[in-house]
């Protein structure tokens, strides 16, 4: 932990559409709090997907080094990707904080960051920081090899399938998300996959494959309960063939951190991962809840690369 002496100038990147336009509706109250608590800041509102990463690049080019995101896990993902994908400023010079305003707020849950704006901003004044690992994933989409940075949890197999489905019909809340997870289960067909990690190789039909830096995803699920955010390792969890009824019966394990006690589910902590399909059906990929593409996929870890202001 470190505590800088002077209060910084914050560059706020806010998603007005987060949690059903809650940010837009509550921005006047948030701005009053910022002024009441003595923050020095400027604010930019995102206008479209991908805009947050552009705003990050502009901020860093103009000399900004403290970024405050306001939004949900999707906004958090875009901002962090923007910090690491730009080529002008070393990410080690950037300090990043989030005022969580989303539906799931899974990354904020890892650090106990409060959703209440006053409590969150008061804590931000302490300027306590930690370093977190970041993931870089390389994948295929429309015949191209692309790459993306992520900050929380990536999911493949059924998780990627759900991510693609929710692109067109996003979940409104946690209950709606769980309903969609159960609904789409009837449509999903397992395909054969090879997972290679740290010199080991496993081939099977997998229900789910999760690669985590932090513990929580999907609105509080713990699919990678073994994740440690700064140990230089990915938490890898995979579930072999499980009946759809068994998946539903095991739902409590998704939340209570006991998923690795199931005999068909394994957990590891590894440095590198490659996933490739072994039949005609590619395995789909999402990261931080955002659908990205398909196999073959490779994961690389960047140790303690992001400075998080708690």
Secondary structure, 3 states (H helix, E strand, C coil): CCECCCCCEEEEEECCCHHHHHHHHHHHHHHHHHHHCCCEEEEEECCCCCHHHHHHHHHHHCCCCEEEEEECHHHHHHHHHHHHHCCCCCHHHCEEEEEECCCCCHHHHHHCCCCCHHHHHHHHCCCEEEEEEEEEEEEEECCEEEEEEECCEEEEEHHHHHHHHHHHCCCCCHHHHHHHHHHHHCCCCCCEEEEEECCEEEEEECCEEEEECCCCECCCECCCCCCCCCCCCEEEEEECCCCHHHHHHCHHHHHHCCHHHCCCEEEEEECEEEEEECCCCCCEEEECCEEEEEEEEEEEEEEEEEEEEC
